[in-house]
Amino acid sequence: MPEVTPVPLSTLTTLRTGGAPTRMIDALTTEELVAAVRDTWASGDDWLVLGGGSNLFVGDQPFDGTVVRVRTSGIERTPSPRSGFARLRVQAGHDWDALVAFAVAEGLAGIEAMSGIPGTVGAAPVQNVGAYGQEIAQTLVEVELLDEATGDVSTVPAAELGLGFRTSVFKHHYGSVAARPAVILSVTFDLEEVGAGEREVVGSQLRRALGLADGAAVSLAWVRDHVLAVRRSKGMVLDDADPDTYSAGSFFQNAVVSASFARTLPAECPQWPMTPDIDPVTIIPLSAYDGVVAPPASVAADVKVSAAWLIENSGLRKGFKLPRSRAALSTKHALALTNRGQGTAEELAELARFIQGRVQSEFGLVLQPEPVLVGIEL
Ligand SMILES: Cc1cc2nc3c(=O)[nH]c(=O)nc-3n(C[C@H](O)[C@H](O)[C@H](O)COP(=O)(O)OP(=O)(O)OC[C@H]3O[C@@H](n4cnc5c(N)ncnc54)[C@H](O)[C@@H]3O)c2cc1C
């Protein structure tokens, strides 16, 4: 077992908080990963799988359990059963942005708008990562996972992963009941073979972010370069020299509210209608069928509202910090809570609670954190 000397999680997480766990294992191959996780489950210890640490908010108390770092890598390209697509099976520890760079270099479309998202490929399905209108649910075929319930390795199609807005069956805050405790070993995508040439950019959100007119044609490489530039300007690409990137990206999720609640918010608050749930199939037992099928209940689509707007319009500007605190809102992005250096998890949590309180008293809704909380509560 590749056990290593435990190091503080503050050195392995982008919010830079957390003490050293009791035990730490670095898994460099899938076999090591499976063996380490099975061994930890058998011991009954608490466990935490760690990728790039970019979506974790870890408390100040040392984690009393085993941290397994996923450090596998590798991309396998095979033909896809879908004509015009290539299939990529990627090891869980592979760097996400390295995968995007590979896909763009190979002329494969579908993940280029997600350039610059930190972390590993194995963690990407956990919150169905996304940016500028692209999310991995659009290209994900299946994941190979090790399931705690059975102890077995199995392949699970994307449709069974409960992928939604920044969520999936894998996303849980430490300590709460997990929908499906499992470790992702590899992730398989189908990406469209479009080559290096220029093509129309799909998605109005992406076109707007890149300043492109409808119908404008650019290459995948152009999209990647410009997405990276936009993200850098917002502190959304990790950079040791820029404390605005000592964050977990967006700390709060855009709030999903009912259409009627959304109408109570100021009209200037950006809102995006969500796709309504498809009506469930109504099954009428033959014995109860009287020749009449009730019309489907009308489903009013929920609305996603901008958490950044709510924060800024509750009176908290970019760069805001509480007195004497080493936690602050990013100076470039109102949604990113940042650690300005040696700040504790408690200082960050205090700021998060303060923001939640301000937004709740101003607009009547509680913003929910996006990162996974380990050993800390808001
Ligand atoms: C500057 C910055 C910008 C960001 N921008 C975006 C963005 O644009 N869009 C977006 O969606 N996210 C964004 N994020 C959040 C983050 O990068 C993603 O959620 C990323 O997928 C996390 O990957 P990770 O390897 O760092 O996961 P970690 O932080 O290590 O882990 C996150 C969760 O996934 C679990 N996990 C990790 N690996 C596995 C595995 N193999 N199997 C099962 N569970 C696992 C962990 O236990 C934990 O619960 C940003 C973060 C930062 C710091």
The ligand as an SDF file (V2000), in Angstrom:
LIG
                    3D

 53 58  0  0  0  0  0  0  0  0999 V2000
  -10.2790   28.7610   -9.1750 C   0  0  0  0  0  0  0  0  0  0  0  0
  -11.3630   27.7160   -9.2980 C   0  0  0  0  0  0  0  0  0  0  0  0
  -12.2520   27.7550  -10.3470 C   0  0  0  0  0  0  0  0  0  0  0  0
  -13.2690   26.7870  -10.4600 C   0  0  0  0  0  0  0  0  0  0  0  0
  -14.1300   26.8680  -11.5150 N   0  0  0  0  0  0  0  0  0  0  0  0
  -15.1030   25.9500  -11.6490 C   0  0  0  0  0  0  0  0  0  0  0  0
  -16.0090   26.0090  -12.7540 C   0  0  0  0  0  0  0  0  0  0  0  0
  -15.9180   26.8760  -13.6180 O   0  0  0  0  0  0  0  0  0  0  0  0
  -16.9860   25.0590  -12.8240 N   0  0  0  0  0  0  0  0  0  0  0  0
  -17.1080   24.0680  -11.9020 C   0  0  0  0  0  0  0  0  0  0  0  0
  -18.0180   23.2400  -12.0480 O   0  0  0  0  0  0  0  0  0  0  0  0
  -16.2570   23.9750  -10.8650 N   0  0  0  0  0  0  0  0  0  0  0  0
  -15.2690   24.8740  -10.7010 C   0  0  0  0  0  0  0  0  0  0  0  0
  -14.4090   24.8140   -9.6330 N   0  0  0  0  0  0  0  0  0  0  0  0
  -14.5850   23.7430   -8.6410 C   0  0  0  0  0  0  0  0  0  0  0  0
  -13.6510   22.5150   -8.8830 C   0  0  0  0  0  0  0  0  0  0  0  0
  -12.5620   22.8470   -9.6720 O   0  0  0  0  0  0  0  0  0  0  0  0
  -14.3800   21.3400   -9.5200 C   0  0  0  0  0  0  0  0  0  0  0  0
  -15.4890   20.9730   -8.7350 O   0  0  0  0  0  0  0  0  0  0  0  0
  -13.4720   20.1210   -9.7040 C   0  0  0  0  0  0  0  0  0  0  0  0
  -14.1430   19.1270  -10.4240 O   0  0  0  0  0  0  0  0  0  0  0  0
  -12.9740   19.5320   -8.3880 C   0  0  0  0  0  0  0  0  0  0  0  0
  -11.9850   18.5810   -8.7060 O   0  0  0  0  0  0  0  0  0  0  0  0
  -10.9380   18.1200   -7.6320 P   0  0  0  0  0  0  0  0  0  0  0  0
  -10.1620   16.9780   -8.1940 O   0  0  0  0  0  0  0  0  0  0  0  0
  -10.1380   19.2650   -7.1460 O   0  0  0  0  0  0  0  0  0  0  0  0
  -11.8950   17.5620   -6.4760 O   0  0  0  0  0  0  0  0  0  0  0  0
  -11.6570   17.5970   -4.9100 P   0  0  0  0  0  0  0  0  0  0  0  0
  -11.7990   18.9770   -4.4060 O   0  0  0  0  0  0  0  0  0  0  0  0
  -10.4100   16.8650   -4.5570 O   0  0  0  0  0  0  0  0  0  0  0  0
  -12.9150   16.7510   -4.4180 O   0  0  0  0  0  0  0  0  0  0  0  0
  -14.2180   17.2690   -4.5380 C   0  0  0  0  0  0  0  0  0  0  0  0
  -15.2180   16.1780   -4.1120 C   0  0  0  0  0  0  0  0  0  0  0  0
  -15.1430   15.1030   -5.0350 O   0  0  0  0  0  0  0  0  0  0  0  0
  -14.7780   13.8960   -4.3460 C   0  0  0  0  0  0  0  0  0  0  0  0
  -13.9110   13.1430   -5.2480 N   0  0  0  0  0  0  0  0  0  0  0  0
  -12.7120   13.5480   -5.7610 C   0  0  0  0  0  0  0  0  0  0  0  0
  -12.2390   12.5910   -6.5750 N   0  0  0  0  0  0  0  0  0  0  0  0
  -13.1420   11.5780   -6.5710 C   0  0  0  0  0  0  0  0  0  0  0  0
  -13.2090   10.2930   -7.1980 C   0  0  0  0  0  0  0  0  0  0  0  0
  -12.2490    9.8550   -8.0200 N   0  0  0  0  0  0  0  0  0  0  0  0
  -14.2870    9.5070   -6.9360 N   0  0  0  0  0  0  0  0  0  0  0  0
  -15.2820    9.9370   -6.1040 C   0  0  0  0  0  0  0  0  0  0  0  0
  -15.2790   11.1150   -5.4840 N   0  0  0  0  0  0  0  0  0  0  0  0
  -14.2100   11.9250   -5.7150 C   0  0  0  0  0  0  0  0  0  0  0  0
  -14.0920   14.3580   -3.0770 C   0  0  0  0  0  0  0  0  0  0  0  0
  -14.1470   13.3550   -2.0570 O   0  0  0  0  0  0  0  0  0  0  0  0
  -14.8950   15.5870   -2.7310 C   0  0  0  0  0  0  0  0  0  0  0  0
  -16.0980   15.1870   -2.1300 O   0  0  0  0  0  0  0  0  0  0  0  0
  -13.3920   25.7720   -9.4920 C   0  0  0  0  0  0  0  0  0  0  0  0
  -12.4720   25.7270   -8.4230 C   0  0  0  0  0  0  0  0  0  0  0  0
  -11.4770   26.6910   -8.3220 C   0  0  0  0  0  0  0  0  0  0  0  0
  -10.5120   26.6320   -7.1730 C   0  0  0  0  0  0  0  0  0  0  0  0
  1  2  1  0
  2  3  1  0
  2 52  2  0
  3  4  2  0
  4  5  1  0
  4 50  1  0
  5  6  2  0
  6  7  1  0
  6 13  1  0
  7  8  2  0
  7  9  1  0
  9 10  1  0
 10 11  2  0
 10 12  1  0
 12 13  2  0
 13 14  1  0
 14 15  1  0
 14 50  1  0
 15 16  1  0
 16 17  1  0
 16 18  1  0
 18 19  1  0
 18 20  1  0
 20 21  1  0
 20 22  1  0
 22 23  1  0
 23 24  1  0
 24 25  2  0
 24 26  1  0
 24 27  1  0
 27 28  1  0
 28 29  2  0
 28 30  1  0
 28 31  1  0
 31 32  1  0
 32 33  1  0
 33 34  1  0
 33 48  1  0
 34 35  1  0
 35 36  1  0
 35 46  1  0
 36 37  1  0
 36 45  1  0
 37 38  2  0
 38 39  1  0
 39 40  1  0
 39 45  2  0
 40 41  1  0
 40 42  2  0
 42 43  1  0
 43 44  2  0
 44 45  1  0
 46 47  1  0
 46 48  1  0
 48 49  1  0
 50 51  2  0
 51 52  1  0
 52 53  1  0
M  END
$$$$
